């Protein structure tokens, strides 16, 4: 079977390893020489690469992957694209067990639309003890609270 792609799709796929500062490949082009869609694909590709297990390293957690992207803002990646990506992706997915900066532990129970790094947390433990009646904490409304650890990360089989 022979599949054809538009020239635009092929060009963007070809450019997805290019970087704003010209340090990418295969052509070392930079800035506006890279198609906008190629810049979008680059951000998604890097996030996928660093948050996936590799034979040479374990996957990073989603929030760590986002930090890799932030480290490249203005040099490697377009800030507007990274901010749109951040708003669209659940950095802390539902079901992830977490520990907050005040020591409470819980599980991500829901997402705040457009704010993937400030989810709702169902608190299950306080002061090292399970609580009888879990309750919800909205990190978007409690800006002093931060997720400090992700607790139920599974090792690859």
SEKE-983794 format. One record per residue: x, y, z of N, C-alpha, C, O, CB in turn. Coordinates in steps of 0.05 Angstrom, whole numbers, plus 5000, padded with zeros to 4 digits. Glycine has a CB too. Layout:
X,Y,Z,X,Y,Z,X,Y,Z,X,Y,Z,X,Y,Z
...
***
This chain:
5017,4977,5000,5000,5000,5000,5018,5025,5000,5038,5026,5015,4981,5000,5024
5011,5044,4984,5026,5069,4981,5010,5091,4994,4987,5096,4987,5032,5075,4952
5022,5104,5014,5009,5126,5028,5022,5152,5021,5047,5154,5021,5009,5121,5059
5007,5172,5015,5018,5198,5010,5011,5218,5032,4989,5216,5044,5008,5209,4982
5029,5236,5037,5024,5257,5057,5027,5284,5042,5042,5286,5023,5044,5255,5081
5013,5304,5053,5017,5330,5041,5045,5340,5046,5059,5331,5065,4996,5350,5053
5054,5358,5030,5080,5370,5033,5083,5383,5060,5105,5382,5072,5086,5390,5010
5062,5396,5070,5063,5409,5096,5068,5389,5118,5085,5393,5135,5036,5424,5101
5053,5367,5118,5057,5346,5138,5085,5335,5137,5098,5332,5158,5036,5323,5135
5094,5329,5114,5121,5318,5111,5142,5338,5120,5161,5330,5134,5127,5311,5081
5139,5363,5114,5158,5384,5122,5159,5387,5152,5180,5389,5164,5151,5410,5109
5135,5387,5165,5134,5390,5194,5146,5366,5208,5161,5369,5228,5105,5394,5204
5141,5342,5198,5154,5318,5209,5184,5320,5206,5199,5312,5224,5143,5292,5195
5193,5329,5183,5222,5332,5178,5235,5352,5197,5258,5349,5204,5226,5341,5149
5220,5373,5205,5231,5394,5222,5228,5390,5252,5237,5407,5267,5218,5420,5214
5216,5369,5261,5209,5367,5289,5233,5364,5308,5230,5366,5332,5191,5344,5293
5257,5360,5297,5281,5360,5314,5297,5387,5311,5318,5389,5323,5299,5337,5306
5286,5405,5296,5299,5432,5294,5293,5448,5319,5273,5443,5332,5289,5447,5268
5310,5466,5326,5307,5483,5350,5310,5512,5343,5324,5520,5324,5327,5475,5372
5296,5529,5359,5296,5558,5353,5324,5570,5350,5328,5588,5333,5281,5573,5375
5343,5560,5365,5370,5572,5365,5388,5560,5343,5411,5566,5341,5383,5568,5392
5377,5542,5326,5392,5530,5305,5408,5505,5313,5423,5494,5297,5411,5550,5294
5405,5496,5338,5420,5473,5348,5408,5446,5340,5420,5425,5346,5423,5475,5378
5385,5446,5327,5373,5421,5321,5383,5409,5295,5403,5418,5284,5343,5425,5318
5369,5389,5286,5376,5375,5261,5351,5367,5246,5330,5367,5259,5394,5350,5267
5351,5362,5221,5375,5355,5204,5388,5379,5191,5411,5376,5182,5366,5335,5184
5375,5402,5190,5386,5424,5174,5398,5446,5191,5412,5463,5181,5365,5435,5156
5393,5446,5217,5403,5468,5234,5390,5494,5229,5402,5515,5234,5433,5470,5230
5365,5494,5220,5351,5519,5215,5341,5530,5242,5341,5516,5262,5327,5515,5196
5334,5556,5242,5326,5568,5267,5302,5587,5264,5295,5595,5242,5349,5583,5279
5291,5595,5287,5270,5615,5288,5247,5610,5269,5235,5589,5268,5281,5642,5283
5241,5631,5253,5219,5630,5234,5224,5613,5210,5205,5609,5194,5212,5658,5225
5247,5602,5207,5252,5583,5186,5238,5556,5192,5233,5540,5174,5283,5578,5182
5232,5552,5217,5218,5527,5226,5188,5533,5224,5179,5553,5235,5227,5518,5255
5173,5515,5211,5144,5519,5209,5132,5518,5237,5141,5503,5254,5132,5497,5190
5111,5534,5241,5098,5535,5267,5089,5507,5276,5092,5500,5300,5074,5554,5266
5078,5491,5258,5070,5464,5265,5093,5446,5273,5091,5429,5290,5054,5451,5242
5116,5451,5260,5140,5436,5267,5149,5443,5296,5159,5425,5310,5163,5443,5248
5145,5468,5304,5152,5476,5331,5133,5463,5351,5142,5455,5373,5150,5507,5334
5108,5460,5344,5089,5447,5361,5096,5417,5364,5097,5406,5387,5060,5449,5350
5102,5404,5342,5109,5376,5343,5135,5372,5359,5137,5352,5373,5113,5365,5314
5154,5391,5358,5178,5389,5373,5173,5388,5403,5185,5372,5417,5197,5412,5367
5155,5405,5413,5148,5406,5441,5136,5379,5449,5143,5368,5470,5129,5429,5447
5116,5370,5434,5103,5345,5441,5122,5321,5440,5121,5304,5457,5079,5340,5421
5140,5322,5420,5160,5300,5417,5179,5299,5441,5184,5277,5452,5175,5303,5391
5189,5321,5450,5208,5322,5472,5193,5313,5498,5204,5297,5513,5220,5350,5476
5169,5323,5502,5154,5315,5526,5150,5285,5526,5153,5272,5546,5127,5330,5528
5141,5274,5503,5137,5245,5501,5163,5230,5506,5163,5209,5520,5125,5238,5474
5185,5239,5495,5210,5226,5498,5220,5224,5527,5228,5203,5536,5232,5239,5481
5218,5247,5541,5228,5247,5568,5209,5234,5589,5218,5226,5610,5234,5276,5577
5184,5232,5582,5165,5219,5600,5159,5190,5593,5141,5178,5604,5138,5235,5600
5175,5179,5575,5173,5151,5568,5198,5136,5577,5220,5147,5578,5170,5148,5537
5194,5111,5585,5217,5094,5593,5235,5089,5569,5225,5084,5547,5208,5068,5605
5260,5090,5573,5280,5084,5552,5298,5062,5563,5299,5057,5587,5297,5110,5544
5313,5049,5546,5331,5028,5555,5353,5039,5573,5365,5025,5589,5343,5012,5532
5360,5065,5569,5382,5077,5583,5373,5095,5607,5390,5105,5621,5397,5094,5564
5347,5098,5611,5337,5113,5635,5308,5109,5639,5293,5101,5621,5343,5143,5631
5299,5114,5664,5271,5113,5671,5257,5138,5661,5269,5159,5656,5268,5110,5702
5231,5135,5657,5215,5158,5649,5215,5179,5671,5214,5173,5694,5186,5149,5643
5215,5204,5662,5211,5226,5681,5181,5229,5687,5165,5220,5671,5223,5254,5669
5175,5241,5709,5147,5246,5716,5138,5270,5698,5155,5286,5689,5144,5253,5746
5112,5272,5693,5103,5293,5675,5112,5321,5684,5119,5337,5667,5073,5293,5674
5111,5327,5709,5120,5354,5718,5150,5359,5713,5158,5381,5708,5113,5359,5748
5166,5337,5714,5194,5340,5707,5198,5344,5677,5215,5359,5669,5209,5314,5717
5181,5330,5661,5182,5334,5632,5176,5363,5625,5188,5375,5607,5163,5316,5619
5156,5375,5639,5149,5403,5634,5173,5421,5641,5178,5441,5627,5124,5411,5650
5187,5414,5662,5211,5430,5670,5232,5429,5648,5246,5449,5643,5222,5420,5696
5236,5406,5635,5255,5404,5613,5247,5424,5591,5264,5437,5580,5256,5375,5602
5221,5425,5585,5211,5444,5565,5216,5472,5573,5226,5489,5557,5182,5439,5559
5210,5479,5599,5214,5506,5609,5244,5514,5607,5250,5537,5601,5204,5508,5638
5261,5495,5611,5290,5501,5610,5299,5509,5582,5319,5523,5579,5306,5477,5619
5283,5501,5562,5290,5508,5534,5274,5532,5523,5277,5538,5499,5286,5485,5517
5258,5545,5539,5242,5568,5529,5260,5589,5518,5279,5598,5530,5224,5579,5552
5253,5598,5494,5267,5620,5480,5292,5611,5466,5301,5624,5447,5274,5641,5500
5304,5589,5474,5329,5579,5461,5321,5556,5443,5328,5556,5419,5349,5569,5482
5307,5537,5454,5300,5513,5438,5271,5513,5430,5265,5504,5408,5306,5488,5455
5253,5523,5447,5225,5521,5443,5211,5548,5446,5220,5566,5460,5212,5501,5462
5189,5551,5432,5172,5575,5433,5156,5575,5458,5141,5556,5464,5153,5576,5408
5158,5597,5474,5144,5599,5499,5114,5597,5496,5100,5585,5513,5151,5626,5512
5102,5610,5476,5073,5609,5471,5064,5580,5468,5042,5572,5478,5065,5626,5447
5079,5564,5454,5072,5536,5449,5074,5520,5475,5057,5504,5481,5090,5523,5427
5094,5525,5490,5097,5511,5516,5075,5518,5535,5064,5500,5549,5125,5517,5529
5067,5543,5536,5045,5551,5554,5019,5538,5545,5003,5530,5562,5043,5582,5554
5014,5537,5519,4990,5524,5509,4990,5494,5516,4970,5483,5524,4987,5528,5478
5014,5482,5513,5017,5454,5520,5012,5449,5549,4998,5430,5557,5046,5444,5512
5023,5466,5566,5019,5464,5595,4990,5465,5603,4980,5450,5620,5034,5486,5610
4975,5483,5590,4946,5485,5596,4930,5461,5586,4909,5456,5597,4935,5511,5583
4940,5447,5566,4925,5425,5553,4931,5398,5565,4916,5379,5561,4931,5425,5524
4954,5395,5579,4962,5369,5589,4959,5366,5619,4965,5385,5634,4992,5364,5581
4949,5344,5628,4946,5338,5657,4974,5330,5667,4983,5307,5664,4925,5315,5662
4987,5348,5680,5014,5343,5690,5014,5323,5712,5031,5306,5714,5027,5370,5700
4993,5324,5729,4989,5304,5750,4963,5290,5743,4941,5300,5750,4988,5318,5778
4964,5266,5730,4940,5253,5721,4923,5242,5745,4933,5236,5766,4947,5230,5703
4897,5240,5740,4878,5229,5759,4888,5202,5768,4897,5186,5752,4850,5228,5748
4886,5197,5794,4894,5171,5805,4922,5171,5816,4930,5152,5830,4891,5150,5785
4938,5191,5811,4965,5193,5820,4965,5200,5850,4953,5219,5858,4982,5213,5804
4980,5184,5866,4982,5190,5895,5004,5210,5899,5026,5208,5886,4989,5164,5911
4999,5230,5915,5018,5252,5919,5021,5260,5948,5004,5253,5965,5009,5277,5903
5043,5274,5954,5047,5285,5980,5050,5316,5976,5064,5325,5959,5072,5273,5994
5036,5331,5993,5036,5360,5991,5058,5371,6009,5069,5357,6026,5009,5371,5999
5065,5396,6005,5086,5409,6021,5079,5411,6050,5097,5416,6066,5092,5437,6009
5054,5408,6058,5047,5409,6087,5046,5381,6099,5038,5377,6122,5020,5423,6090
5055,5360,6084,5056,5333,6093,5031,5316,6088,5032,5292,6091,5061,5334,6122
5009,5328,6081,4985,5313,6076,4989,5296,6050,5004,5304,6032,4960,5331,6073
4976,5273,6050,4978,5255,6027,4950,5250,6016,4930,5249,6031,4992,5228,6034
4949,5246,5990,4924,5241,5977,4927,5232,5949,4949,5223,5941,4906,5266,5978
4906,5233,5934,4905,5224,5906,4893,5246,5889,4874,5259,5897,4890,5197,5903
4904,5250,5865,4893,5269,5846,4866,5258,5838,4863,5236,5827,4912,5273,5821
4845,5275,5843,4818,5266,5838,4805,5279,5814,4786,5268,5803,4801,5271,5863
4814,5303,5807,4802,5317,5784,4821,5338,5774,4840,5346,5788,4775,5330,5792
4816,5348,5750,4833,5368,5738,4818,5395,5737,4794,5396,5735,4841,5360,5709
4833,5416,5740,4823,5443,5735,4828,5450,5706,4850,5450,5697,4836,5465,5754
4806,5454,5691,4809,5459,5662,4828,5481,5656,4826,5503,5666,4782,5465,5650
4847,5475,5639,4867,5495,5630,4889,5500,5650,4907,5516,5645,4853,5520,5624
4889,5485,5672,4910,5489,5692,4919,5461,5701,4913,5453,5724,4900,5506,5717
4934,5447,5684,4941,5419,5689,4960,5415,5711,4964,5392,5720,4952,5408,5665
4973,5436,5722,4992,5432,5744,4980,5440,5771,4995,5441,5791,5017,5448,5738
4954,5446,5772,4941,5453,5797,4915,5437,5800,4893,5449,5798,4936,5483,5799
4917,5410,5804,4892,5394,5804,4878,5394,5831,4887,5407,5850,4899,5365,5797
4856,5379,5833,4842,5374,5857,4855,5349,5870,4861,5330,5856,4811,5369,5852
4858,5350,5897,4870,5328,5911,4850,5318,5932,4840,5334,5948,4897,5336,5925
4845,5292,5933,4828,5280,5954,4848,5272,5976,4864,5254,5973,4812,5255,5943
4846,5286,5999,4864,5281,6021,4855,5256,6036,4832,5252,6043,4864,5305,6041
4875,5237,6039,4870,5212,6051,4886,5208,6077,4879,5191,6094,4877,5189,6032
4907,5224,6081,4924,5220,6104,4934,5248,6114,4942,5265,6099,4948,5203,6097
4933,5251,6141,4943,5275,6154,4960,5266,6178,4953,5247,6192,4920,5294,6163
4982,5279,6183,5000,5273,6205,5007,5243,6206,5009,5232,6228,4987,5281,6231
5011,5231,6183,5019,5203,6182,4997,5183,6187,5002,5159,6189,5041,5199,6201
4972,5192,6190,4949,5174,6196,4928,5177,6175,4922,5198,6165,4938,5181,6224
4916,5154,6168,4893,5153,6150,4871,5169,6163,4866,5167,6187,4884,5124,6143
4856,5185,6147,4833,5199,6159,4807,5185,6152,4805,5171,6132,4832,5229,6148
4787,5188,6170,4762,5174,6167,4745,5185,6144,4731,5170,6130,4746,5174,6192
4746,5211,6141,4729,5223,6120,4747,5240,6101,4753,5263,6106,4708,5241,6133
4755,5227,6079,4771,5242,6059,4756,5267,6049,4732,5268,6049,4778,5224,6035
4772,5287,6042,4761,5312,6032,4778,5322,6009,4800,5314,6005,4759,5333,6055
4766,5341,5994,4779,5352,5970,4793,5378,5976,4783,5395,5991,4759,5356,5947
4817,5381,5964,4831,5406,5965,4837,5415,5937,4848,5399,5921,4858,5403,5982
4830,5439,5930,4834,5449,5903,4860,5465,5903,4862,5487,5915,4810,5467,5894
4881,5455,5890,4907,5469,5890,4905,5496,5876,4921,5513,5881,4928,5452,5877
4886,5499,5858,4883,5524,5844,4872,5546,5863,4877,5570,5858,4865,5521,5820
4859,5538,5884,4848,5557,5903,4865,5559,5928,4861,5577,5945,4819,5550,5911
4884,5541,5931,4902,5541,5954,4931,5542,5944,4946,5523,5944,4898,5515,5971
4939,5566,5935,4964,5570,5921,4988,5565,5939,5011,5561,5929,4966,5597,5910
4985,5564,5965,5007,5559,5983,5013,5529,5984,5034,5521,5994,5000,5568,6012
4996,5512,5973,5000,5483,5973,5014,5475,5947,5006,5484,5925,4974,5468,5977
5033,5457,5949,5048,5447,5926,5050,5417,5928,5052,5406,5950,5076,5460,5924
5051,5404,5905,5057,5375,5904,5087,5372,5906,5102,5383,5889,5045,5362,5878
5096,5358,5927,5124,5354,5931,5135,5327,5922,5158,5325,5914,5131,5358,5960
5117,5307,5922,5125,5280,5914,5102,5266,5900,5079,5270,5907,5135,5264,5939
5109,5249,5882,5090,5231,5870,5096,5204,5881,5119,5195,5880,5091,5231,5838
5076,5191,5893,5081,5167,5910,5077,5140,5897,5090,5121,5906,5065,5169,5933
5061,5138,5877,5054,5111,5867,5065,5106,5839,5051,5095,5822,5025,5107,5868
5089,5114,5835,5101,5110,5808,5111,5082,5807,5126,5072,5823,5124,5130,5804
5102,5068,5786,5108,5039,5782,5134,5037,5766,5139,5052,5748,5085,5025,5769
5150,5018,5773,5173,5011,5757,5164,4995,5733,5145,4980,5734,5194,4994,5774
5177,4998,5710,5170,4983,5687,5174,4953,5691,5193,4945,5705,5185,4992,5662
5157,4937,5679,5159,4908,5682,5182,4896,5665,5187,4872,5666,5133,4894,5675
***
